[in-house]
Amino acid sequence: MTTTPDAPAHAHVLRTAYQKAVAEYWNNEKDPVNLSLGDVDGLYHHHYGLGEYDPSVLEGPEETRDARIIEELHRLESAQADVLLDHLGPIQPGDRLLDAGCGRGGSSIMANARFGCEVDGVSISQAQVDFANEQARKRGVDAKVRY
Ligand SMILES: C[S@@+](CC[C@H](N)C(=O)[O-])C[C@H]1O[C@@H](n2cnc3c(N)ncnc32)[C@H](O)[C@@H]1O
């Protein structure tokens, strides 16, 4: 591959117009739903949820209704990641996982928390990679979880 010394690193990775468009989409993605849910405990996901929701979150004081719904939606999205991890088999602390299409990195952090293993997350979006590395650093797991 021919490279240009002064070009940013991603210029050598994103080669087609389609790849550039996908990267641009995710670089600019700041959906407050995804971010608010991740703010609950610092695990940021970009997927749906799994399981039955707890209808009791719709009861109670109006002032805290949104917070209860956000927490419940976040519980369900993390439950989905848990099901994925359930299927990975007996991962050991010395193992190393690849989280391909890692988004903001929540599943990688969960994998490391559960198994103690190393995780390499890969995203087409540099903004997501930077965000996820910052989360790993904040949690003190950046020696084992890298994006
Ligand atoms: C629906 S999100 C899922 C993110 C994460 N796995 C999760 O469950 O929270 C899809 C992710 O794939 C990434 N992606 C899309 N195309 C990619 C590619 N060709 N190489 C690496 N990442 C890619 C996007 O940046 C986005 O983060």
The ligand as a Tripos MOL2 file, in Angstrom:
@<TRIPOS>MOLECULE
LIG
   27    29     1     0     0
SMALL
NO_CHARGES

@<TRIPOS>ATOM
      1 C1        -24.6880   -0.8280   15.9440 C.3       1 LIG1
      2 S1        -23.0940   -0.2920   16.4540 S.3       1 LIG1
      3 C2        -22.6950   -1.5330   17.6810 C.3       1 LIG1
      4 C3        -21.6030   -1.0680   18.6050 C.3       1 LIG1
      5 C4        -21.2440   -2.0450   19.7390 C.3       1 LIG1
      6 N1        -20.8640   -3.3650   19.2430 N.3       1 LIG1
      7 C5        -22.3750   -2.1760   20.7170 C.2       1 LIG1
      8 O1        -23.0430   -3.2180   20.7110 O.co2     1 LIG1
      9 O2        -22.5880   -1.2300   21.4980 O.co2     1 LIG1
     10 C6        -22.0730   -0.7650   15.0420 C.3       1 LIG1
     11 C7        -20.6290   -0.3220   15.1710 C.3       1 LIG1
     12 O3        -19.8550   -0.8620   14.1100 O.3       1 LIG1
     13 C8        -18.8930    0.1060   13.7150 C.3       1 LIG1
     14 N2        -18.5010   -0.2080   12.3270 N.ar      1 LIG1
     15 C9        -19.2670   -0.1560   11.2180 C.ar      1 LIG1
     16 N3        -18.5500   -0.5380   10.1470 N.ar      1 LIG1
     17 C10       -17.3090   -0.8640   10.5910 C.ar      1 LIG1
     18 C11       -16.1350   -1.3360    9.9530 C.ar      1 LIG1
     19 N4        -16.0760   -1.5680    8.6510 N.pl3     1 LIG1
     20 N5        -15.0400   -1.5600   10.7260 N.ar      1 LIG1
     21 C12       -15.0740   -1.3300   12.0710 C.ar      1 LIG1
     22 N6        -16.1740   -0.8710   12.7160 N.ar      1 LIG1
     23 C13       -17.2810   -0.6530   11.9820 C.ar      1 LIG1
     24 C14       -19.5670    1.4440   13.9060 C.3       1 LIG1
     25 O4        -18.6630    2.4740   14.1040 O.3       1 LIG1
     26 C15       -20.4140    1.1730   15.1500 C.3       1 LIG1
     27 O5        -19.6620    1.5090   16.2780 O.3       1 LIG1
@<TRIPOS>BOND
     1     1     2 1
     2     2     3 1
     3     2    10 1
     4     3     4 1
     5     4     5 1
     6     5     6 1
     7     5     7 1
     8     7     8 2
     9     7     9 1
    10    10    11 1
    11    11    12 1
    12    11    26 1
    13    12    13 1
    14    13    14 1
    15    13    24 1
    16    14    15 ar
    17    14    23 ar
    18    15    16 ar
    19    16    17 ar
    20    17    18 ar
    21    17    23 ar
    22    18    19 1
    23    18    20 ar
    24    20    21 ar
    25    21    22 ar
    26    22    23 ar
    27    24    25 1
    28    24    26 1
    29    26    27 1
@<TRIPOS>SUBSTRUCTURE
     1 LIG1         1 GROUP 0 **** ****
